[in-house]
Amino acid sequence: MQPADTGLDHVVVIGASAGGLEAIQELLAHLPAGGHATYVVAQHLSPDHPSQLVDLLKRSTGLEVISVADQQPLTVDRVVVVPPNCDAIFTEEGLSLAEPEPRFGPSPSIDRLFDSLAHHWGHRSVAIVLSGTGSDGACGLRAVGAAGGLTLVQSPASARFDGMPSAAIAWVAST
């Protein structure tokens, strides 16, 4: 199911956890405007403390950086950050916030976001897994690849915490 024409060529979702801030900043520093893409950042964050992630990422890029609002339309050359203690899913209208599903694991759920990315954007989706512990993102990365999207994983050797990148590589390699 493809969304209505938004002028976007691709939707890029970046998932990270522990040690991911530096990796996200490095990636955003190299993204030029005019790429006909929107970027969504899902970083595992503590629900007990206010997040400074939007402000920190603004320093790394010339692209607009905002926190996701419910029913957020997707816009070219924008970075949207999923807030703590929320999941985000793609819909026909854009990006929606959702209550975290009952599970053992952090929020936002990168797997849930990647799954909805694959469903709504198919071959126009890009899923990136960066530094972190655990395995969140590995299953969803496979869904994006199966939908014809591009999947990228930070080298475990360059990740501050290699759990998520290693799990993503192992999960995809097992197919």
Secondary structure, 3 states (H helix, E strand, C coil): CCCCCCCCCEEEEEEECCCHHHHHHHHHHCCCCCCCEEEEEEECCCCCCCCCHHHHHHCCCCCEEEECCCCECCCCCEEEECCCCCEEEECCCCEEEECCCCCCCCCCCHHHHHHHHHHHHHHHEEEEECCCCCCCCHHHHHHHHHCCCEEEECCCCCCCCCHHHHHHHHHHHCC
